[in-house]
Amino acid sequence: MRHFGHLAPEVRQRLFHQEPCAFTADSEARLLAAALGATLYSPATRPRLADDILKQAAHGVISMVLCLEDSIDDADVAHGEENLVRHFADLAARPGADLPLLFIRVRTPGQIPDLVRRLGPAVRLLSGFVLPKFTGERGLPFLEALESAESAGGRRLFAMPVLESPELLYRESRVETLEGIFRAVDKYRDRVLALRLGVTDFCSSYGLRRAPDMTAYDVQVVASVIADVVNMLGRADGTGFTVTGPVWEYFRAPERMFKPQLRQSPFLEVQAVELRERLIEHAMDGLLREISLDQANGLLGKTCIHPSHVLPVHALSVVSHEEYSDAADILRPERGGGGVMRSAYTNKMNEVKPHRAWAERTLLRAEVFGVAREDVGFVDLLAAGIPG
């Protein structure tokens, strides 16, 4: 699999100075954590789940979570488990099918070994489990169950804890909770692929819901949690983890609205303006701003609940030619001793030692999402990815 792999080779060549790399579910954890991108959630009870997974993969989805937790009714859990087992067997019977990274969001630790056992040989299609309402105390049984299931199933399985508990939100318990989370995930570091933020649960503790023209960073009680999570769990000194952006709740599928204008070629500046206006009109402007703020605040990837969110997340994750140029200059071997230089674009200062961690992260993102050509921007990437 690869990001933008659903595009024709000649389209990728036109868009990318450096194309996204190919990888598999067995690639190294560091690469997979960066490559998660827009992780699309789907209720595990969907009747055509296998077909849905294949459809989304064909449209560029790289990671999916099949949810047995908040997205389904309590009474439907047993049905959801049966449905998952049946559709994993269906997928396993389709040789050569292109699948995204697949994770299951469970409710209890006991579901992990039980599902691995019931999946049987089809467990080879599973990349891991999403662990809800994770704290140090509640999370350890999930991680222990994962370790046990991994040994029994003979398949490497990753954990993606969701940070969404009230203890993490409340100021008086936040630092202690974060310290407990760090101890738990550090103990199982090799199995923790990424930490996910559950902002909807944070908002619910105060009866809040952000409007479509506001981002999570406009809700100050939420923004403070994100800042502290990154501060304590997302450090670039080797102790941190990949932290993904929160879910965006609003959607109106924009593809049909875009198609008439996107069939025109070349993509003129006036069309870019029209596209931007349509994005705003269809509740996407807030999403675009939030993705940008996620990246500015140290988050990578995003939880998504609608397919229309996937392409904007991926398009904004592509490294610009200017970013790539700066990062490559900073990491040149001859710069190892430090120093300051003018950027190749002659519009900023690149200081080698302070900017090194940023440059390393940027080149990792460039590896998995690619580097855009100098004259290619977000709108070009978005337009190319909308199904024709």
C-alpha positions as CSV (number, residue, x, y, z in Angstrom):
1,M,0.0,0.0,0.0
2,R,1.0,3.6,-0.4
3,H,-0.6,7.0,0.0
4,F,-2.2,8.3,-3.2
5,G,-1.6,4.8,-4.6
6,H,-5.2,4.9,-6.0
7,L,-4.1,7.6,-8.4
8,A,-2.7,6.7,-11.9
9,P,1.1,6.6,-12.1
10,E,1.1,9.5,-14.5
11,V,-1.0,11.6,-12.1
12,R,1.4,10.9,-9.2
13,Q,4.4,11.8,-11.4
14,R,2.7,15.1,-12.2
15,L,2.0,15.9,-8.6
16,F,5.0,14.6,-6.7
17,H,8.7,15.7,-6.6
18,Q,9.1,12.5,-4.5
19,E,6.3,10.0,-4.5
20,P,5.1,8.4,-1.3
21,C,6.8,5.1,-0.4
22,A,5.3,1.7,-0.6
23,F,4.8,-0.2,2.7
24,T,3.0,-3.2,4.2
25,A,1.3,-4.1,7.5
26,D,4.6,-5.7,8.4
27,S,6.7,-2.6,7.9
28,E,8.6,-1.1,10.9
29,A,6.4,0.6,13.5
30,R,8.0,4.0,13.1
31,L,7.0,4.1,9.5
32,L,3.5,2.8,10.1
33,A,2.8,5.3,12.9
34,A,3.6,8.1,10.5
35,A,1.6,6.6,7.7
36,L,-1.7,6.1,9.5
37,G,-3.0,9.3,8.0
38,A,-6.8,9.7,8.2
39,T,-7.9,6.7,10.3
40,L,-11.5,6.0,9.2
41,Y,-13.8,4.6,11.9
42,S,-16.6,2.2,10.9
43,P,-19.2,0.4,13.2
44,A,-18.4,-3.3,13.3
45,T,-22.0,-4.1,12.7
46,R,-22.2,-2.9,9.1
47,P,-23.8,-5.6,7.0
48,R,-21.4,-5.2,4.0
49,L,-18.3,-4.6,6.1
50,A,-15.8,-6.5,3.9
51,D,-17.0,-4.7,0.7
52,D,-17.0,-1.4,2.6
53,I,-13.3,-1.9,3.6
54,L,-12.3,-2.8,0.0
55,K,-14.2,0.2,-1.3
56,Q,-12.5,2.6,1.1
57,A,-9.0,1.1,0.3
58,A,-9.7,1.7,-3.4
59,H,-10.3,5.4,-2.6
60,G,-7.1,5.9,-0.7
61,V,-7.9,4.9,2.9
62,I,-4.8,3.5,4.6
63,S,-6.0,2.7,8.1
64,M,-9.4,1.8,9.4
65,V,-10.9,1.1,12.9
66,L,-13.8,-1.3,13.1
67,C,-15.6,-0.2,16.3
68,L,-17.2,-2.3,18.9
69,E,-17.4,0.5,21.4
70,D,-19.2,3.9,21.4
71,S,-20.4,3.7,17.7
72,I,-22.7,0.7,18.4
73,D,-25.4,0.0,20.9
74,D,-24.6,-2.0,24.0
75,A,-27.1,-4.7,22.9
76,D,-25.3,-5.1,19.5
77,V,-21.8,-6.0,20.8
78,A,-22.2,-9.8,20.3
79,H,-23.6,-9.2,16.9
80,G,-20.7,-6.9,16.1
81,E,-18.2,-9.5,17.1
82,E,-19.8,-12.2,15.0
83,N,-20.0,-9.8,12.1
84,L,-16.3,-9.0,12.4
85,V,-15.3,-12.6,12.4
86,R,-17.5,-13.4,9.4
87,H,-16.2,-10.5,7.3
88,F,-12.6,-11.1,8.2
89,A,-13.0,-14.6,6.9
90,D,-14.6,-13.2,3.7
91,L,-11.6,-10.8,3.2
92,A,-9.1,-13.6,3.9
93,A,-10.8,-15.6,1.1
94,R,-10.1,-12.9,-1.5
95,P,-6.5,-13.4,-2.5
96,G,-4.7,-10.4,-3.6
97,A,-7.2,-7.9,-2.2
98,D,-5.7,-4.5,-1.3
99,L,-6.5,-3.9,2.3
100,P,-5.8,-1.0,4.6
101,L,-4.3,-1.4,8.1
102,L,-7.2,-2.8,10.1
103,F,-7.7,-2.3,13.9
104,I,-10.6,-3.3,16.1
105,R,-11.8,-1.0,18.9
106,V,-12.8,-3.1,21.9
107,R,-14.6,-2.4,25.1
108,T,-12.9,-4.9,27.5
109,P,-9.5,-6.5,27.7
110,G,-11.1,-10.0,27.5
111,Q,-12.4,-9.2,24.0
112,I,-8.8,-9.1,22.6
113,P,-7.7,-12.7,23.1
114,D,-11.3,-13.9,22.4
115,L,-11.4,-12.2,19.0
116,V,-7.9,-13.3,18.1
117,R,-8.9,-16.9,18.8
118,R,-12.2,-16.6,16.8
119,L,-10.5,-14.9,13.8
120,G,-8.3,-17.9,13.4
121,P,-6.1,-17.7,10.3
122,A,-7.8,-14.4,9.3
123,V,-5.9,-12.7,12.1
124,R,-3.1,-12.1,9.6
125,L,-5.3,-9.3,8.3
126,L,-5.4,-7.5,11.7
127,S,-2.9,-4.9,12.7
128,G,-4.0,-4.4,16.2
129,F,-6.6,-3.0,18.7
130,V,-7.8,0.4,19.8
131,L,-8.0,0.7,23.5
132,P,-10.8,3.0,24.9
133,K,-10.7,5.4,27.8
134,F,-7.0,4.6,28.5
135,T,-5.4,5.5,31.8
136,G,-2.4,3.8,33.4
137,E,-4.6,1.8,35.7
138,R,-7.3,0.8,33.2
139,G,-4.9,0.5,30.3
140,L,-2.5,-2.1,31.7
141,P,-5.0,-5.0,31.5
142,F,-5.6,-4.2,27.8
143,L,-1.9,-4.2,27.1
144,E,-1.4,-7.4,29.0
145,A,-4.2,-9.0,27.0
146,L,-2.7,-7.8,23.8
147,E,0.7,-9.3,24.6
148,S,-1.0,-12.6,25.4
149,A,-3.1,-12.6,22.3
150,E,-0.1,-11.8,20.1
151,S,1.8,-14.8,21.5
152,A,-1.2,-17.1,21.0
153,G,-2.0,-15.8,17.5
154,G,1.5,-15.7,16.2
155,R,0.8,-12.2,14.7
156,R,2.4,-8.9,15.6
157,L,-0.4,-6.7,17.0
158,F,-0.2,-3.0,17.8
159,A,-2.2,-1.0,20.4
160,M,-3.6,2.4,19.9
161,P,-4.8,3.8,23.3
162,V,-7.4,6.5,23.2
163,L,-6.9,9.3,25.6
164,E,-10.4,10.4,26.5
165,S,-11.0,9.9,30.3
166,P,-12.2,12.6,32.6
167,E,-9.2,12.2,34.8
168,L,-7.1,13.4,31.9
169,L,-9.3,16.4,31.4
170,Y,-9.6,17.6,35.0
171,R,-6.8,19.9,36.0
172,E,-6.4,18.4,39.5
173,S,-5.7,14.9,38.2
174,R,-4.2,15.5,34.8
175,V,-0.5,15.4,35.6
176,E,-0.8,12.2,37.7
177,T,-3.0,10.6,34.9
178,L,-0.5,11.5,32.2
179,E,2.4,10.1,34.3
180,G,0.4,6.8,34.7
181,I,-0.3,6.7,31.0
182,F,3.4,7.2,30.2
183,R,4.5,4.4,32.5
184,A,2.0,2.0,31.0
185,V,2.8,2.8,27.3
186,D,6.5,3.0,28.0
187,K,6.5,-0.5,29.4
188,Y,4.9,-1.8,26.2
189,R,6.5,0.7,23.9
190,D,7.2,-1.8,21.1
191,R,3.4,-2.5,20.9
192,V,2.1,1.1,21.1
193,L,1.8,2.4,17.5
194,A,0.1,5.7,18.3
195,L,-1.9,7.6,21.0
196,R,-5.3,8.8,19.9
197,L,-7.2,11.8,21.4
198,G,-10.8,11.5,22.2
199,V,-11.9,15.1,22.1
200,T,-15.6,14.4,21.9
201,D,-15.5,12.7,25.3
202,F,-13.6,15.7,26.7
203,C,-16.3,18.1,25.5
204,S,-19.1,15.9,26.9
205,S,-17.7,16.3,30.4
206,Y,-18.6,20.0,30.2
207,G,-21.7,19.7,28.0
208,L,-19.8,21.3,25.1
209,R,-19.8,20.7,21.3
210,R,-17.7,22.8,18.9
211,A,-19.5,24.4,16.0
212,P,-18.5,23.6,12.4
213,D,-16.6,26.9,12.1
214,M,-14.6,26.2,15.3
215,T,-11.7,23.9,15.9
216,A,-10.7,21.9,19.0
217,Y,-8.1,24.6,19.6
218,D,-10.9,27.2,20.0
219,V,-12.3,25.2,22.9
220,Q,-9.8,26.2,25.6
221,V,-10.4,23.4,28.0
222,V,-9.8,20.9,25.2
223,A,-6.8,22.8,23.8
224,S,-5.1,22.7,27.2
225,V,-5.4,18.9,27.3
226,I,-3.9,18.6,23.8
227,A,-1.0,20.8,24.8
228,D,-0.3,18.8,28.0
229,V,-0.6,15.4,26.1
230,V,1.9,16.6,23.5
231,N,4.1,18.1,26.3
232,M,4.4,14.8,28.2
233,L,3.8,12.1,25.6
234,G,4.8,13.6,22.3
235,R,8.4,14.7,22.8
236,A,11.0,14.5,20.1
237,D,13.8,13.3,22.3
238,G,13.1,9.6,21.8
239,T,10.7,9.2,24.7
240,G,7.6,10.4,22.9
241,F,4.9,8.7,20.8
242,T,3.0,9.6,17.7
243,V,-0.2,11.5,18.8
244,T,-3.0,11.7,16.3
245,G,-5.5,14.5,15.8
246,P,-9.0,14.5,17.2
247,V,-12.1,13.6,15.2
248,W,-14.0,16.1,13.1
249,E,-17.7,15.6,13.6
250,Y,-19.2,17.4,10.7
251,F,-19.6,16.2,7.1
252,R,-21.3,16.7,3.9
253,A,-19.9,14.6,1.1
254,P,-18.5,17.3,-1.3
255,E,-17.5,15.1,-4.2
256,R,-20.7,15.5,-6.2
257,M,-20.5,19.3,-5.8
258,F,-16.9,19.4,-7.0
259,K,-17.1,17.2,-10.0
260,P,-18.4,19.5,-12.7
261,Q,-15.7,22.1,-12.1
262,L,-12.9,19.6,-11.6
263,R,-13.4,18.0,-14.9
264,Q,-12.2,21.2,-16.5
265,S,-8.5,21.3,-17.3
266,P,-6.1,22.9,-16.6
267,F,-7.0,23.7,-13.0
268,L,-7.1,27.5,-13.2
269,E,-6.7,29.9,-10.3
270,V,-10.4,30.9,-10.5
271,Q,-11.3,27.2,-10.0
272,A,-9.1,27.0,-6.9
273,V,-11.1,29.9,-5.5
274,E,-14.4,28.3,-6.3
275,L,-13.2,25.0,-4.7
276,R,-12.2,26.9,-1.6
277,E,-15.7,28.5,-1.5
278,R,-17.4,25.2,-1.8
279,L,-15.2,23.7,1.0
280,I,-16.3,26.5,3.3
281,E,-19.9,26.2,2.2
282,H,-19.9,22.5,3.0
283,A,-18.5,22.6,6.5
284,M,-15.0,21.7,5.5
285,D,-13.2,25.0,6.3
286,G,-13.2,24.2,10.0
287,L,-11.7,20.7,9.2
288,L,-8.9,22.2,7.1
289,R,-8.0,24.7,9.8
290,E,-8.1,22.0,12.4
291,I,-5.8,19.8,10.4
292,S,-3.3,22.6,10.0
293,L,-3.5,23.3,13.7
294,D,-3.0,19.6,14.5
295,Q,0.2,19.7,12.6
296,A,1.4,23.0,14.1
297,N,0.8,21.5,17.6
298,G,2.8,18.3,17.0
299,L,0.0,15.9,16.0
300,L,0.1,13.6,13.0
301,G,-2.8,11.9,11.3
302,K,-6.4,12.2,12.4
303,T,-9.4,10.2,13.5
304,C,-12.1,10.4,10.9
305,I,-15.8,9.3,10.9
306,H,-16.7,10.1,7.3
307,P,-14.9,9.2,4.0
308,S,-15.1,12.8,2.8
309,H,-12.5,13.7,5.5
310,V,-9.8,11.4,4.3
311,L,-8.6,13.2,1.3
312,P,-8.2,16.6,3.0
313,V,-6.2,15.0,5.8
314,H,-3.9,13.2,3.3
315,A,-3.6,16.2,1.0
316,L,-2.5,18.5,3.8
317,S,-0.1,15.8,5.1
318,V,2.0,15.9,1.8
319,V,5.3,17.8,2.4
320,S,5.6,20.9,0.4
321,H,8.7,21.4,-1.8
322,E,9.7,24.3,0.4
323,E,9.5,22.2,3.6
324,Y,11.4,19.4,2.0
325,S,14.1,21.7,0.8
326,D,14.6,23.2,4.3
327,A,14.6,19.8,6.0
328,A,17.1,18.3,3.6
329,D,19.4,21.3,4.0
330,I,19.3,21.1,7.7
331,L,20.1,17.4,7.8
332,R,23.0,17.5,5.3
333,P,26.0,15.6,6.9
334,E,28.2,18.6,6.6
335,R,25.8,20.5,8.8
336,G,26.4,18.2,11.8
337,G,28.3,20.9,13.7
338,G,25.3,23.3,13.7
339,G,25.2,26.8,12.3
340,V,22.6,29.0,10.6
341,M,21.9,29.4,6.9
342,R,19.4,31.2,4.7
343,S,16.8,28.8,3.2
344,A,17.0,27.9,-0.5
345,Y,13.7,29.8,-0.9
346,T,15.5,32.9,0.7
347,N,12.6,33.6,3.0
348,K,13.6,32.2,6.3
349,M,16.5,31.2,8.6
350,N,17.3,27.6,9.1
351,E,19.2,26.9,12.3
352,V,20.6,23.4,12.2
353,K,20.5,22.3,15.9
354,P,17.1,23.7,17.0
355,H,15.4,22.7,13.7
356,R,16.9,19.2,13.5
357,A,14.0,17.3,15.2
358,W,11.5,19.2,13.0
359,A,13.6,18.2,9.9
360,E,13.7,14.6,10.9
361,R,10.0,14.4,11.4
362,T,9.4,16.3,8.1
363,L,11.5,13.8,6.1
364,L,9.7,10.9,7.7
365,R,6.4,12.5,6.7
366,A,7.9,13.0,3.2
367,E,8.7,9.4,3.0
368,V,5.2,8.2,3.6
369,F,3.1,11.1,2.1
370,G,5.5,12.3,-0.6
371,V,6.8,15.7,-1.5
372,A,4.8,17.9,-3.8
373,R,6.3,19.4,-6.9
374,E,7.3,23.1,-6.5
375,D,4.2,24.3,-8.4
376,V,1.8,21.9,-6.8
377,G,-0.3,22.9,-3.8
378,F,-3.1,21.5,-1.6
379,V,-5.9,22.3,-4.0
380,D,-4.1,20.4,-6.8
381,L,-3.7,17.3,-4.5
382,L,-7.3,17.5,-3.4
383,A,-8.7,17.9,-6.9
384,A,-6.6,14.9,-8.2
385,G,-7.9,12.7,-5.5
386,I,-11.6,13.3,-5.8
387,P,-13.1,10.2,-7.7
388,G,-14.0,11.0,-11.3
